[in-house]
Amino acid sequence: MSEILEYFFDAYFHQDWREDYASSFKAVEDFAKFESIESKAKLVGALNDLLKKEDLPQNTINKLGGNFKPESEGMEVREWIIRVLEILCR
């Protein structure tokens, strides 16, 4: 597993992340705001690599260490990753 994915999901999508953020995208916005440019670039690369996979089941993020399923916000994993990339690349 990618270190940056592990860090991102562990730090921003931990067990109690919903106490800190109203939505998953607010957590992503904080990552984009507070983490280094290098970390953002690494995360963008790792997420783009994930998008290359044909199958991204709903538990993909759980397998990467996050306590989040995009379906809880009405999205498929691929759709959620694309939205995350849009936020990170602003």
N, C-alpha and C positions, 0 to 999 in steps of 0.2 A: 504494500500500500504506500502511496505517496505521503511523505512527511507533511506536506502542506495541506493535503486533504484531511489527514488525521488531526492536525492542529486546528484547522478551520472548524471542523465538525465538533471536535472536543471542546474547543474554547467558546464557540458561538451557538452550538446546538446541543449543549449539555442537558442533563435531566431537567433542570429548572429554567431553561431558556425562555419559556413563555412568561415567566415572572418578570423578565427584563425587557421583552419585546412584544409588541402587539401583533407582529407578523414575522414570518421568516425573512421577508425582504428588509425589514428594519434591522435585523441582525446583520444581514449582508451589507447594508448601508454603513453600519458601524465598523465592520471589517474594512470596508473601502476607505472610511474616514480615518481610522486610527492605526491601521497597519502600514508597514513600509511599502514603497513602490515595488521593491523586490518581491515581497510576499504576495502582493496583488498579482504581479506578473506570473509568479509560480502557480498561484491558484488558477489563473486564467488558463495557463497551459495544461494543468492537470484536469480541469473541467472540460476543456476542448478534447483532451484524450478520452475522457469518459464518453463524450458525445459520439466518438467513433465506434463505440460498441453498438452492436445491433440490438441487444436486449438490455434494457434498463428497468428491471422490476421495481415495484413500489418500495421494496425494502432495501434498495441500493444504498440510500443514505444511512440507514441503520447499520448496514454492513461496513460502512466507512467510519463508523463511530458516532454518528449523530442520532439524536433522539427526535427525529422528524420524518414524516412521510408527506410528500407533496400532495397526496390525495386529500390530506386534512385541510388544504387550502384550494381544493378543486382542480388540481393540476396533475399531469403526468410528470414523471421524473425528468424526461427530456425537455419538456416545456419549462419546468422549474429551472433547470440548469441554464437554459437559454436566457431566461429572465435574469438570473444571477449574473451571467456574463454581461448582459446589457448594463447592469448596475456597476459592475467592476470596471467597465470600459468607458464610462462617462468622462 
